[in-house]
Amino acid sequence: MFQQVPMVEIDGMTLVQTRSILNYIATKYNLYGKDAKERALIDMYTEGIFDLTEMMLPLVICPPDQREAKILLVKDKIKNRYLPAYEKVLKSHGQDYLVGNKLTRVDIHLLEVLLYVEELDSSLLAPFPLLKALKNRISSLPNVKKFLQPGSQRKPPINAKQIEEARKIFKF
Amino acid sequence: MCETTVAAMAGKPVLYYWDARGRMECIRWLLAAAGVEFEEKFIETPADMEKLIKDGRLMFQQVPMVEIDGMTLVQTRAILNYIATKYNLYGKDAKERALIDMYTEGILDLSEMMLQVVISLPEQREAKISLVKEKTKNRYLPAYEKVLKSHGQDYLVGNRLTKVDIHLLELLLYVEELDSSLLAPFPLLKALKSRISSLPNVKKFLQPGSQRKPPPDMKRIEEARKAFKF
């Protein structure tokens, strides 16, 4: 629709826009909470995760000379804004999942970003015991465990050579 | 800036933001279109912002923030989605919601580009304005004209008013402010713009004296830039 990907064909629809695709899948598979208030919390927590992910994305395509400064900025936000926010949520209710005491999409989104944080710098997670526990717990869920194994459709970190090739083709 | 949430207790949402459009304006529009009265607490100094942060009311130390139904919500989309669901402006099922979300996200992408024009440094502004005009003309307006053409209905989704018609109207007014000739090749969008503008709640919001915010004042932006360091 907007000459961009991601695009997903699902249930007869041709959907673009990450959030619309995620929202549809979460609703269909019952991972979007039980009512509007739970959905509001899920959306709020999800949006924070997206903001952080957006910050981490440019790190890979950033020219090497700017990378140091950007990495420092991202690490600062991770350490002082985002991880504390989610640790605080878990601490506030003491439950195993972020919202509604059951698995929802935001637990999955959080696990994913925690793995990226770990890839960036494994010491960043150290001060956050509840996040570490959630990371282990969600990683152990059967479907997730399977996805974490080699041979799944999970994609590896992008490497510098791929970026250079993409840069030439797609002109960025 | 007053601390009390009497308004919130009375059932009215309370909006926390600068006295400016920014990222709160789409929320004001949606509440207004739904006929919901709301209060606003304006951030005027860095101290106002620091207090909100220190009191732990901003999950990510950012605004917009809205107190509604006992919740302290941040993140524009979380707030919009909640309001739309509560006031029945989010379609009738998951598939309609998917279309609404897809169309909304395109509008938010273009709005973000326009916001970047406003907050960008003066020397970058020309180039950013050109980019916005190009995307408006070649990517976004054609996409929405095509949707309206495909079903010939009065609203974007489900043949009735939903949040995305309101988001689109707001965007079209900004496009017009930027360059009124941009809308000329899109008759269905122009018709939708007139139609949605005539809905009673929307018409009222478009009148002077409503809580709708005016176009940004570049002098005020520069002052805010110094004070809030962006």
Boltz contact constraints between the chains, C-beta under 6 A:
constraints:
  - contact:
      token1: [A, 1]
      token2: [B, 143]
      max_distance: 6.0
  - contact:
      token1: [A, 2]
      token2: [B, 106]
      max_distance: 6.0
  - contact:
      token1: [A, 2]
      token2: [B, 139]
      max_distance: 6.0
  - contact:
      token1: [A, 15]
      token2: [B, 98]
      max_distance: 6.0
  - contact:
      token1: [A, 15]
      token2: [B, 102]
      max_distance: 6.0
  - contact:
      token1: [A, 17]
      token2: [B, 102]
      max_distance: 6.0
  - contact:
      token1: [A, 17]
      token2: [B, 105]
      max_distance: 6.0
  - contact:
      token1: [A, 19]
      token2: [B, 101]
      max_distance: 6.0
  - contact:
      token1: [A, 19]
      token2: [B, 105]
      max_distance: 6.0
  - contact:
      token1: [A, 20]
      token2: [B, 98]
      max_distance: 6.0
  - contact:
      token1: [A, 20]
      token2: [B, 101]
      max_distance: 6.0
  - contact:
      token1: [A, 20]
      token2: [B, 102]
      max_distance: 6.0
  - contact:
      token1: [A, 20]
      token2: [B, 105]
      max_distance: 6.0
  - contact:
      token1: [A, 23]
      token2: [B, 101]
      max_distance: 6.0
  - contact:
      token1: [A, 24]
      token2: [B, 94]
      max_distance: 6.0
  - contact:
      token1: [A, 24]
      token2: [B, 98]
      max_distance: 6.0
  - contact:
      token1: [A, 27]
      token2: [B, 94]
      max_distance: 6.0
  - contact:
      token1: [A, 36]
      token2: [B, 82]
      max_distance: 6.0
  - contact:
      token1: [A, 36]
      token2: [B, 85]
      max_distance: 6.0
  - contact:
      token1: [A, 40]
      token2: [B, 73]
      max_distance: 6.0
  - contact:
      token1: [A, 40]
      token2: [B, 78]
      max_distance: 6.0
  - contact:
      token1: [A, 40]
      token2: [B, 82]
      max_distance: 6.0
  - contact:
      token1: [A, 43]
      token2: [B, 77]
      max_distance: 6.0
  - contact:
      token1: [A, 43]
      token2: [B, 78]
      max_distance: 6.0
  - contact:
      token1: [A, 43]
      token2: [B, 81]
      max_distance: 6.0
  - contact:
      token1: [A, 44]
      token2: [B, 73]
      max_distance: 6.0
  - contact:
      token1: [A, 44]
      token2: [B, 75]
      max_distance: 6.0
  - contact:
      token1: [A, 44]
      token2: [B, 78]
      max_distance: 6.0
  - contact:
      token1: [A, 47]
      token2: [B, 75]
      max_distance: 6.0
  - contact:
      token1: [A, 47]
      token2: [B, 77]
      max_distance: 6.0
  - contact:
      token1: [A, 47]
      token2: [B, 78]
      max_distance: 6.0
  - contact:
      token1: [A, 48]
      token2: [B, 60]
      max_distance: 6.0
  - contact:
      token1: [A, 81]
      token2: [B, 60]
      max_distance: 6.0
  - contact:
      token1: [A, 85]
      token2: [B, 59]
      max_distance: 6.0
